[in-house]
Amino acid sequence: MMIVKKLSIGWRLLLLVALAAVPSAYAAESGGRVVGEAYDLKSDELLYREIYCANGNPDEMEVIYRDEAGGLIARKLLDYGSGPTTPSFVQQNLYSSEIIEVELQDGKVSMTVLDAIDSEPKKTSSTQTDGKLPVVIDAGFDEFVRNHWDSLVAGDKKRFLFPFAERDSLVELRIKPAACNYATETDQCFRLELSNWFVRMLVKPIELGYDPELRRLTRYRGLSNIGDGKGNGLVVDIRYDYRDVPAQACSVSDQAPAVSLVPTDSDES
């Protein structure tokens, strides 16, 4: 079942953009490409793929989203010039004609949604950070986890601020180690949730699985930054493959790539 026309990246889902993009740090370091396959958490149906593409600039990373048939549904450009945990980004939703921009500059986090047709802002806000907790933006979350790996694995909880566009503010999130809720013999899992206890009762946590030796993301289970036609997030199980995928997979067009996005064992030889 194709979902291209039903998918959108809702403004209110911006809170979770980072969590679907954390492998980009590895792709940038390796100069390669990474693919994540997103399956419906309940039915295990493949919904879409996200491909992380290094573009030659060490401060940049592009993320390309395709539906299960290979059709282009969204794209995002990350810029790490402001720091490894606070990359600015521009994300385009091709089917809602929206462009989302987030940037940290001079201690302020700006969030903007533009109409892709006339470039007019549909929503904009700027929030001053208080300096008490670190700010994490988008794929900078992966660097945050790796920076605090030892203490997290030892049982500590870590808190940080994250852009929440729906409220035009920064919200406090916390991460802590947890038992994995999927079959694995090796993964180290973490539970990500809102710090506010009341809101936490209303919002399901997100489960993150990491390879403990390489300290890189293997699974993401929870609300996606890709939504349905009503702007509600899909609940997914994303499985990441770090074998270098073909360069053609990073070609941006409205046609499906003529190569398999997920490499086979023969591709590695």
N, C-alpha and C positions, 0 to 999 in steps of 0.2 A: 504494500500500500504506500503510495507516494504521499508525502506530507509537506511538500514544498510550499503550496499555497496556504497551508494552515499554520505554518511556523512563523513566529515573530519573536523579536527580542524586546520584551516589554520594559518600559522605563522603570517600573516598580521592581523588576527583577535584577536591576543593576547591582544590588547588594551582593548577588551571588556570582557575578561575572568572574571574579578572581578564581573561584574554586573550580571552574571548568577550564582554567587556562594555566594551571600550575606547572605542567611539563615544559613550558617554554624556556625556562632557565637552563634546563639540560640541553635542549635543542640549540640554544645560543652558544653554550659552552662547547658543544661537540661540532658545531658548524653543520649540523645535519637537520633531519626532519623527523617529527614524531607524529604518530596518528593515534587518536582515541576514538574508539567505537562506542557509541551510546545506545544502550538497550533499554527498553521499557523495564522498570524494576520489577513489575509483576508478571508480565507476559513473556519477557525476554525477547521481544521483537526488536530488531535493529531499526532505530529511528533516524540517526544521522551520524556523520563522522566529523571530527575536528582535526585539522592538519596544521601542525606548527612548523613554520618555514623560516629558517635563517636566510636573510637576504643579502649578506655580505657586509652589512653595517653592524659592528659589535654591539651597538646600543639599541638595535631594533629587532623586532620579531613580528612576523605576520601570522595570523591565525585565519584559516579558511574553513568555513563550515559548509558541508554538503549533505543533502538528504541521502536516503539509502540507495537511490538510483544514480547518485553522482551529481545532481543538480546543485548549483551554487545558491545558498540561501543567506549567507552573511559572511562578512570579513572584518578583521580588526587589525590595526597596526599599533604595536606597543613600542614606546620609546623610554629606555632606561636612563636617559640622560640625567634625570633628577635623583637617581639612586636605585639600587637593586630591589628595594622593597616598595618603592613608590613610583612605578612607571606611569607616565601619562599614556593615554590611549585614545584612539578614534575608532569607533565601531560603527559599521554600516549594516543596517537591516534592509536587505534588498526588497523585501516584500511588504514592508510597512512604510517605506520611503522615509526612514528616520536615520539620523546620524547622531551617535552618542559620543560626547567628549568629556574626559575627566583629566584634571591636571592639578598637581601640587606645585605652588609657586609662592615664595615669600611667606610660608607658613599658612597659606590658605588653599583649601581644596575647592576647585571650581568644577561644577557639573552642568553640562548643557546638552539639551536635545534639540537638534535642528531638523527642519523639514528638508529632505534631500533634494526636493524639486526646486525650491526657491531659496534655500539656505537661510530661511527665516527661523529664529529661535522659537521653539514651542515651549521650552521651559529652561530656566537657568537659575543657578544659585551659587553662592560662595560661602564657605564655612571656615572660620578661623580655628586652627588647632590650638589646644591648651598646653601642649608640651608634657602633660602628665603621663600619657600613654602613647606608644608608637603608632603612627599611621601606616596602614598597609593598603596598597591599591592594586587591584587586579592580580596579575601573575606574580607580583611581589610577595604574595602569600607563601609561595614555595621557598623562597629565600628565607623568609621569616621562620618557617618550620625547620629548615636546615641550620639556621643560626642558633636555634634553641633546642636542637635535637637531644643532646645529652640530658638536659634538665627535664624535657618533656617525657622522655623514655623512663626517667627516674621517678615519674609520677607527678611532676609539677604541672600546674595550670598556667597558661599564659594568656594575657588579655591584650587586645589592641583595638584601635579604632578603624572603622571601615566606612566608605561612602555609602549612604543610604539615600538615594535620590527621592524616593517617595516622600520622605520627611524633610528633604532639603537639609540633611544633617549628617553627622558622623555618629555611628552607633557602636557600642562596645560589644565585641565578640570575645569568646574565650575558647581555647582548645585544650584538650587533655587526652591522655592515653586511654584506650578502651579495648575491650575484647572485640575481635572481628566477628561480624555477623554473616560472613560468607566463608565458604570452604577454602582454607589456606593453611599450610603448614609453616610458613615462614613470615608472612607479612606482619608489619607493625601497624596497628590501626589507631586512629585518633578520632575523637568526637568533637565536632565543631558546633557551637550553639551560641545563642544570644546570652549575654551576661545577666540581663534583667530577668529575674525569676518568674515574674508574672507572664511576660511575653514569651518566655521560654516554654511555658506550659501550652502555648497556642501554636508554636512553630516547631516542627519536627527537626531534630538535629541532622547534621550531615556527617557521613562516615567517610573517612579518608584512609586508604591503605597504602603503605609505603614498603618498598624493598629495604629492609634494615641494613643490608650491607652497602648498597649503593646510595641509600637515602634519596630515592626518587619515587614519585607517585606511580602506583600500579592500578589503584581503583578509586573511583569517586562514586558514591552512592547517595543520592538525594536529589533535591530540586535543581533543575538545570537552568542555565541562562538562556536556553532556547525554549520558547513558549508555544502554546497552541494559538489558534486564531483569536481567542478571547484575552490573550496576554497572560494566561496562567502558565506557570512553568511546568514542563514535563518532568516527571520523577524518573530518574535514570540510573543505570549502572554503567559507568564509563570504564572501559578496560584499555589501558595504554600499552602500546607496542613501541619499543625504543630501537628496534632494528631500523636502519636507515631506509626510508621509503623512496621510491623513484622520484626524481626531480620533476617529472611531468605532473605529479600530484599537486605541486605548488603553482601550476599554471592557472591563472584566474580567467575563466570564461564561463558562459552559461551552458557549456556542453560537459558531459561526464568525461573524466579523464580516460584515455584509452589504455590505461594500465591499472593493475590491481593496487589499491592504496595500502593494503597490508601485505608486507613481504612474506613469501614462503621460505621454507628452510633452504631451498635451492638458490634463492636470491642472495643469501648471505655468503655463499661459497664463491 
